[in-house]
Amino acid sequence: MSVAYVADVDVHNFRSLTKAQLTFSPGMNLLFGDNGAGKSSLLEAVSIVSRGGGSVPHLREVLGPDGDRWRVTATSREIGRVSARIQQVVFSEGKKTQTIDDRPVSNRELALALPLVSLTPLNQTVVNEGASARLRWLDWCMFHVEHDFMEAWQNYRRTLKQRNAALRMGVDRSSMEGWSKLLVTHGDALAALRKKWFPDFSRQFTDELSAFLPDSEWVADFYPGWEGGKSLREALKQSLAGDLRMGSTRYGPHRADWNARRNGETVKRKISRGEEKLCAIALLLAVAKIVRDVVGHLPVLLLDDIEAEFASNTRKKVVDRLDSLGAQCIMTAHERLLELEGKTGVRMFHVEHGCVGSL
């Protein structure tokens, strides 16, 4: 097994960070400081060298006060190897460029070169959010472990968009047959891949939850996007009249979902905020282990505001579980974490008013 990690990052004019340079440990790393100090901005900058940064409006949003250009450069390495890879994302004059060793690359190439999974206050409420928030965890995992997933996902999304456009135009039923048939072909392919990987996803997730909350019995259920006992073809045929009225496709893999149950009851809206966050951390650990087991390397883990919602004993469980995984972990907190004391390879950074100091 190999462990890829971010060796260092160089940030210029990104949100409140005019200039910041950090050298990370391949193990546990902590950024601590007051609210608004720039900790979360540093995590976001690290994540951008893996995911590419999103849409142009968002890229403008993270632009700092020092000019019309920002840059994030990271050196990634693998433990036991001398070679390094330099990934860079630059936003200048309204355009984004992203490279690996000065070679222009796609978002997909960035993500595959440096697998990274992050947990922030925006996605830690996953069990109480809508279906798309939960599905993103499964699909992120499949992107890294299933070679056919990206093509299947793109084919389905493209066909779904075309079928919805035909529905909005009020195309007659006979003309809709062709779009429905094509959607079934791509939808069945995507649904089959999710069905193939969900048992492993569910097992790893519930195992992690049981480690945090051992007094409960945990199960996860998958919904493919249409009623059980029917094929996608049957579901689309029976819903065509309603689809034409609504101008959109109501059944298919785009409506897929999964839910967690504790002691036989769905947990949505029935768990505490601390338990909800433990569910999200269990997901993060689960997808990291699946990638490790299938691909042979661990992704980088980013966790924002690690101590929030947790008592000290729960926080210790979380930190110990993360440490035992062996992946690089970059976390933020308001103060130094006592739970990290005595662990090997820990590096801490104090962040204050956009400036970073290594301890």
ABEGO torsion letter per residue (X at the ends): XBBBBBABBBBBGBEABABBBBBBBABBBBBBEBBGAGAAAAAAAAAAAAAGGEBAAAAAAABBABEABBBBBBBBBBBGBABBBBBBBBBBGGBBBBBBGGBBBBAAAAAAABBBBBBBAAAAAAAABBAAAAAAAAAAAAAAABAAAAAAAAAAAAAAAAAAAAAAAGBBAAAAAAAAAAAAAAAAAAAAAAAAAAAAAAAAAAAAAAAABAABBBBBBBBAGBBBGBBAAAAAAAAAAAAAAAGBBABEAAABBBBBBBGGBBABGABBAAAAAAAAAAAAAAAAAAAAAAAGBBBBBBBBGAABGBBAAAAAAAAAAAAAAGBBBBBBBABBBAAABGBBGBBBBBBBGGBBBBX
